[in-house]
Amino acid sequence: MPKYLCQGSYTEQGLKGLLHEGGSKRRAMVDQLVREMGGKLEAFYFGFGSDDFHIVMDLPSNVDMAVVALVAQASGSVKSRIVVLMTPEEVDQAVKRKVDFHPAA
């Protein structure tokens, strides 16, 4: 199952919700959403700096990740970005593949 890193920050609206509900309820909501999509929440952390949250999750596909990201972004409470995470073994498979590529001259 593909693994994703979601990092981002809360908007003013999202921060008001976080102040009202607390961090544990935010994590529970994300966990529920990920499970509904057939995935698993691996980690959920809050942080200081440019990113307010760091979430690692497994989801069945990029389409499922897109659904989660679209719903979260459309809420207006977060601004986030997604990184597809690859295992070292997946990179091993990639470097063994041969493709016919010629750079532009």
C-alpha positions in Angstrom: 0.0 0.0 0.0 1.5 3.4 -0.9 2.7 5.6 1.9 2.3 9.4 2.0 3.6 12.3 4.0 1.2 15.2 4.5 2.6 18.4 5.8 0.9 21.7 6.1 -0.5 24.5 8.2 -3.8 25.5 9.6 -5.6 28.6 8.3 -7.1 31.0 10.8 -10.4 29.1 10.6 -8.5 25.8 11.2 -6.6 27.2 14.2 -9.9 28.3 15.8 -11.2 24.7 15.4 -8.0 23.3 16.8 -8.2 25.6 19.8 -11.8 24.5 20.4 -11.4 20.8 19.8 -7.7 20.1 20.8 -5.1 18.0 19.1 -6.4 14.5 20.0 -9.7 15.1 18.3 -7.9 16.3 15.1 -5.8 13.1 15.1 -9.0 11.0 15.7 -10.7 12.7 12.8 -7.8 12.1 10.4 -7.6 8.5 11.6 -11.3 8.0 10.9 -11.0 9.6 7.4 -8.0 7.4 6.5 -9.7 4.3 7.7 -12.8 5.1 5.7 -10.6 5.2 2.6 -9.2 1.8 3.4 -5.9 3.0 4.8 -4.0 3.3 8.0 -2.7 6.3 10.0 0.9 5.6 10.9 1.8 8.9 12.6 0.3 12.3 13.4 2.5 15.0 14.9 2.1 18.7 15.5 5.2 20.9 15.1 6.6 24.4 15.4 7.8 26.3 12.4 6.4 26.6 8.9 4.3 23.4 9.2 1.7 22.9 11.9 1.2 19.1 11.2 3.1 16.1 9.9 1.1 13.1 9.0 2.2 9.7 7.7 -0.5 7.4 6.3 -0.9 4.4 4.1 -3.7 4.5 1.5 -4.7 2.1 -1.2 -3.9 4.4 -4.1 -3.0 7.9 -5.3 -6.7 8.4 -6.1 -7.6 7.7 -2.5 -4.9 10.2 -1.4 -6.3 12.8 -3.8 -9.8 12.4 -2.2 -8.4 12.9 1.3 -6.3 15.9 0.1 -9.2 17.5 -1.8 -11.6 17.2 1.1 -9.1 18.7 3.5 -8.2 21.5 1.3 -11.8 22.3 0.3 -12.7 22.6 4.0 -10.7 25.9 4.1 -9.1 24.9 7.4 -5.7 23.7 6.1 -3.1 24.3 3.4 -1.1 21.1 2.8 1.2 19.3 0.4 1.6 15.6 -0.1 4.8 13.6 -0.7 4.6 10.0 -2.0 7.1 8.0 0.1 9.1 5.2 -1.4 10.9 2.4 0.4 14.6 1.7 -0.4 13.4 -1.6 -2.1 11.1 0.4 -4.4 14.1 2.6 -5.4 16.1 -0.6 -6.0 13.5 -1.7 -8.4 13.4 1.7 -10.2 17.2 1.9 -10.7 17.1 -1.6 -12.3 14.6 -0.6 -14.9 16.0 0.4 -18.3 14.3 3.1 -20.4 15.3 4.6 -23.8 15.8 8.3 -23.0 17.8 10.9 -24.8 18.1 14.4 -23.5 17.2 17.3 -25.7 20.2 18.5 -27.8 
